[in-house]
Amino acid sequence: MGQLFAVEISYRGVFQKNLAKNICRGIVLAAHNEGRPGISFGRYSDSPERNGIPAKSFAIVASDDETLEIGMAQYMPKQVDLTVVLDDTLCKGLEPWAWSGLEPVNHTLKPGKTLIVVSAEPAATLLEMIHKKDAPYKLGILKGIASFSGMWVYKDDHTDVRVLGAIAKALPELFKLESLEKYITEKLKVPAKVQSAQKAYQSLTISDVKAGQGNQENPFSFVQPGASQMREGVSIEAAPLGGPYNNAGGYKSGRPDKLLKFSSRTLRPVTDFSVCTKCTLCWLQCQDGSFDVTPDGYYDANMEYCMGCGVCEAVCPVPNCITMVSELAFTDNANQWEAYTKDKVAYKAWLKTKIQNVPAQRTSGYRYRGQYKEEIPAALEIANKA
């Protein structure tokens, strides 16, 4: 058997679908310029792609056709030579469609290989989110913000070739920079893209990650029954009915215990309960039923079920009552109402620090179709500083 390479692209469903597809296609065509056959494909279990849901695409490249056939026989690679993360909030883990449990973003990465993250954050910040791995690996950072260039239609901001340039540096055995330049020149025919790929190749920073370094949390998981263990008729429990928030009253919405949704979130709502008028709009309009009614009549978002769509902020009639904040500002899914009732002064101070750190260029992608045009200047500014 010859040599086989597998590359995994983790991305936000819908918003980055075309971006991930174009990167995988570029990997294969750049490798073709070195005489290596390849194929790219998306993971079936991520379909249908709900907005923002973690999803994956793959590129398989081999030294010969026979080896490629063996690699193609896999439903999806169990181990990869390179993982690329297109949105740094995915570093907290992935729970894609039809997958039970939170998968570390470096789960399939081979020991000693490279995890590339598109991010404006330093390695130390990302490692606070990335789950520990029993083997050492490398962390590459390609400076930039999460690109939503795959949202409905593909809007070009050079993120595809910048990622390809980073791949050429991190895994030169897959394809060299010269082969990538030839692909861009002959297929894409945009000279500026050659320069973007070259700049990304030069600016990618790679650091070593030791075994056991990173987020020490054990990701949640569920025991999946085999075919002989499934009961007849129904295999998934329906969502339970709601009930009291706690013994003091209130109301807790019924939710399925195996459908946590927070890994689909790039932003989360933070609530200033001191200005809340208890109008009920956030509770009524939440598409995922993530809000609970507290015993004192406030509305508390359960952060394990919140997808970060921003509808609650949009419908709230009180200025600065609900603010969407980048997921990068948080390390857990702690209950906000409990923190507020425990110490209102401390909560107010915490709230102020979170809201002050809202990055102007960060958006959820749910708002409106024209929003991406506004992000391009910010994305280019960060890329040019790299």
N, C-alpha and C positions, 0 to 999 in steps of 0.2 A: 504493500500500500504506500502511496506517495504522501506528500504533505498536504494537510487540510487546515484551513483557517476559518474561524467563525467569529463574526462581529455582531454584537447585540446593540441595538439602538433603543433606548427607553425614552418615551415621549408622552405628551399629553394628547389623549384621544381627541379627534376632530381638529383641535387647534394646531397640532404639529404633524398631522398625518402625512401631508404631501411633502413636508420638509424631511421627515424621516425616510420616506420612500425615495426621494431624490438623492439623499446621502447614500443609501444602500445601492442604488443604481450606479452612482458615481464610483463606489468602491469596486463593483464588479467590472465596470468599463475601464477603470484605471489599471486594474489587475490584468485585463485582457491585453493591455499594451505591453505587458511583460510575458505574454504567452500563457497565462493562467486562466482556465475556464472558471466560471462562477455563476451564482444565481442569487437573487434577492427575493424575499417574501415577508409577509406579515403574519403574525401569530393569529390563528383562527379564533382562539378563545377570547380575543379582545373585541370580537364583533358580536353585536353592534357596539360601536364606540360611543359611549355616552360622553357628553362634554366634559373634558378634563380628566377622564379616567386614565390611569396609567396603562400604557400599551407598549408593545414591542414590535420592532421589525428586525430582520436578520439579513446578513450577507454571508454567503458561504463561498469560499474561494479555494481551489485545489490546484495541485501541481499538474494533474492530468484528468482526463474525462472519467476514467474508471473510479478514481478516488472521489471525484465530485459526486458520482452516482451513489456511492456509499454514504457520503455526507447528506445527500438529499433524502435518503431513506428515513432520516430522523424527523419526527413531528416538529421538534424544535431542539436546538443544541442544548445538551445538558451541561456542557462546559464551553466557555468562549475564550478567545485569545485577546479580546478587547471589548470593553463595555463603554458606550457613549451615553451620557445623560443630557438631554436637551433642555431640561428645566431643573434647576438646582433644588427646588422644593421636593423633588422626587427622591432626594438623598435620604429622606426619612423612611423610605420603604415604598413598595408597590403592592397594591392589592387590585389587580386587574379583573376585568369581567370574567366570571366563571372560575375564579381561583379562590380557594378558601384559606385565608391567612395573609399575613403581611410578609412579603418577601424582601429581604435586604437587597439593596440596589447592586451590591457586589456578589450576590449569591452564586452566580454561575461563573464568575471570573476565575481563571486558572491561577494558581500560585505564581507570584512574581510578575504577572501581567498588569496591564494598565487600565485604570478606570478614568475616563476623561469626562469632566463636568464643565458645561458651559455656565459660567458664573462670574459675578463681580466680587464674590467673597473670597477671603483667604482660605488656605487649606485647613487651618485650625478650626475655623467656623464650620466648614463642611464636615470635618471629622466628628464634630459634636453630634451630627445627625446620622452619619453613615454607620451602620451597625458593624460591630467588631467581626473580624474574620480570623479563623484559626491559623491561616497562613499569611505571610507577608505579601504585599502587592504594591503597586505604584499608583499615585493619585496625580493625574494631570489636570490642570485648570486652563481652560481657554476663556480668556476674559470676554465677557459680554453678558447681556441680559437674555432672559428666555424669549426666543423669537416665536411669535404666533403667525409665522408666514405660511402656515398650512391651513389657515382658517377659511374654510369654504373654497377659496381659490388660492393659488400659490402667488404670493407677493414677494418679489425678489429683494433680499437684503444681504446677499452674499454669505449668509450663515451656512449654507450647504457646503460651499467650497472652503470656508474657514475651518469647518469641522474636518473636511477631507484633508486639508493641509496639516491639521493636528494629528490625524491618523497616520499620515505618512511619516511623521516624526516619531510617534509612539510605537508604531509597528512597521518598520521599514521592510521587514520580510514580506509583508502583504503587497505593498507597492512603494516605489520610490517617488520622490517629489517630481522628478523628470517625467515619469509616466502620468502623474496627475496633471502636470502642465500640458502634456500632449492631449489628454482627454478634454480638458477645458478648452484648449485652442481649437481642436477639431470638432467637438460635439456641441459645446456651449457657445463658442465663438464670441466670447466677451473678454477682451484683453484685461479689463480691470479686475476680472475674477481671478486671473492668474496672479496678479499682484496681491489680492486678498488671501489667496491660498498660501503664497510665499510668506506673507506677513504672519499668518497664523502658525505656520511651520516654525518660524523663528521665535515667536512670542510664547508658545506653549511652555508652561512651567511644569516640571515633573518632580515629585518628591516621593521618598520611600515611606511606606506605612508598615509598621511592625505588626507581627501577629498579635492579636488581642487588642490592638489600638482602635479606639473609636467608641461609638455609642454602646454601652454595656447592657442595654435593654434586651430581653429575650422577646422577639416579635411574637405576637399572638398567632395561634394556629388552631385548626379544627381537625379532629379525626374524621377522615373521609371513609365511609363504609364501602366495602367491596360489593360487587354485584350480588353475591349470595347473602349479604347481610341487609340489603334494602328491603323494607316492608312493601307490601303490595299497595299499588294505587298512588300513594303520596310519598315523596322522598324528601320534601322540604317543608318544614313547618310554616304555617301562615303567621303573619305578625300578630302578636297577642293584643287583646284589648287594652286600652289605657286604664290607668288607675291613679290613686293618690300619689302626689309627689313624695310625700313622706307622712309620718304619723300626724304632723301638724296641719295637714290639708294640702291644697294645691292640686295640680293635675299633671301626671306624667304620660306623655303620648306613648302608645304601643309601638314597638319597633322590633324587627327580627334581630335575634342576637348574633346572626352570622352574616350580616350585611352592613358592616361598618364602612363608612364612606370617606373618612378623613384623608385618605391618601390621594383622593381626587382634588384636593384643595390646594390652591396657591395663595389664597387670602383667607383670613378668618374674621368674623365680626367680633368686635369688642364693644361692650355696652356700658354706657355711663348711666347706671341705675338712678343716680341722683336727679337726673332731668327727665327720666321716663315718665310719660303720662298714662301708661297702662292702656293704650288705645287698642291693643290686640292685633294690629295690622301685621306685625312681623310673624306672629304665631299663625295667623290665618293664611298668609301668603307663602310661607315656607314650603317649597316643593317637596322637601324630604321629611317633613314633620319633625324637625330636629329641636323645635322649641318646646319647653315645658312651662307650665304655669306654676310659679312658686307659691308657697303658703301666704305670702304677703302681696300677691297679685302682680308680680313682675314676670317677665318672660325671659327664660334662661335657655340659651342654645347649648345643646349637648354636643360637645366638640368631637365626639367619636362618630357622629352621624352627619354633621354639617359638611356640605360639599364646597362651601365658600362661594356660592353663586352671586352673592351681593344683593339679592332681592330684598332682604330685610332692610338693608341700608337705603335702598331705593324707595321703599314705601314708607319708611319712618318719617313722620311729619315734623319731628323735633330735630333741629340742627345739632349735629355732633352727639346725638344720643347713641347711634350705632355707626361705627367706623370700621371699614374693611382695612385690615393690616396684613402686611406680608407674612406668610407662614414662616419665613426665616427668622422672625423675631420671637419664636416660641420653641420650647423644647418638650412640651407635654400637652395634654388635652385637659388640663385642670379646669374645674368648675368655677366660672366667674362669679356667679351669685353667692356661692359659699364663701368665696374670698371677700366679697363685698360686705356680707353680713358679719363676718368675723372681725374685720377692721376697715371701716369706711375710709378713714384717713389714709391708711396704707394703700388701699385699693385705688383711691383717687390719684395718688402719686404714681402707682404702677401704670395706671391708665394713661397718664400724661406722658410717661416715657415711651410707651408703645405707640401712641398716636404721633408723637414728634418724630418717630423713626419711620413713618410711612414713606417709602420711596415713591417719588412722583411718577416714575416711569412704569411702576408695577401695576398691572391690571389683571383682572380675572379672565378676560377673554369673553365673558358672557354679555357684556354691555351692549355693544352695537357693532355692526359690521365694519363701519368706517374707522374704527378706533385704531387699527394697525398703522394707518398712515401717520398717526400722531406719534407712534413709537419709533419710527425709523430714525429720526435725528438723534434720539437718546441712545439707541442701539449703536449707531455709527460713532457717536462720541466716545462711548466706552471702548469700542473696538479700536479706535484710532489711538487711544491712550495706552493700549496694551504694549 
